């Protein structure tokens, strides 16, 4: 699970912003919370809203950049087309409109595996690692321990890593976590950490044409059945699909339609762009729910029906369906789901820019009006958002009133 993510000095983000998946102490929808083994509470869903150009996509991009910075060296020698994007050199872009452009970008990530919660910190100046550290809390015992620190004075390995050795000529552009993944991939703690980065979080970006062509149709019957269930929510006449493997690891998908009791099979290539998009999205939704992963999607509402959007959100919210602690994090413009029936207040986030072109991130649960009052849990969230009452006006790139944000 993703617990918390903070970033400073990244693209439109000048000052540190914190995206928190820990459940706030509020009373609504208490049955829609992930309760971990140590009774800590986490959110299954969070949505980020804001005007175009306000910086909401940069929040997700920052997390993706951090994950890519860790994984790229591990994939450098692999012949895997799905991971070609991670094999590029990772250049971290700082905030450009102040002296911050000469300062490092700072990332801080808290995440959980089945056995532990980890805190990973990385400071990077363009592509050079300035500072790095990793700490662990064992969930069974609550015992905290530092695993390593790295700064300009050198590298100190601690705790479970104390007996490991690090090359004296470690590249300044290579994270120590990546190095440990290459040199000590059999180490249980290294494997636990890197398994989360590799398999515990996945990204989809509808603004990226390459990602739009990406498809993960699975032969798993569980995945297929969950996909068909979601397709039925859209009232499409698709009743089944099959996958054929072709040469060069290509796959071709065929959809089966039932119209007036007549079955017809079509190649997915002959379907509408919306149906193609659907088949590019639903496998990731299904796999996330079945495997308990974090799924991060920019513009989830793009080209999918609002009814399906609501259904997907509610599947993550339903702990009878979401039995493996899956989390869905996405940006959106769709207001049909911005209401108290679908979301808790701590699951709704806003991003907009200040006068210095710097993005501000804040949740609805921490928002205060002019009188210092919190937003009521039964308020008309969509109506008040359209009226600009939450600062991040959907029609203005800049934040309306910084004083309304309870920083």
Secondary structure, DSSP 4 states (H G I P E B T S, - for coil): -EEEEEEESBTTB-S-EEEE-BPPS--TTTTSEEE-TTS-EEESEEEEE--TTSSHHHHHHHHHHHHHHHHHHHHTT---GGGGGGGS---PPPPSSSGGGGS-EEEEEEEE-SSEEEEEEEEEETTEEEEEEEEEEETTT--EEEEEEEETTEEEE-GGGTT----TT--TTS-HHHHHHHH-TTSHHHHHHHHIIIIIEEEEETT-HHHHH-------HHHHHHHHHHHHHTT-SEEEEEEEE-GGG-EEEEEEEEETTEEEEEEGGGS-HHHHHHHHHHHHHHHHHHHT-EEEEETTTTTS-HHHHHHHHHHHH-TTT-TT--EEEEE----TT-STTT--GGGEEEEEE-TTS-EEEEEGGGBB-TTSPBPPTTS-HHHHHHTTTTS--TT-SB-S-GGGB--
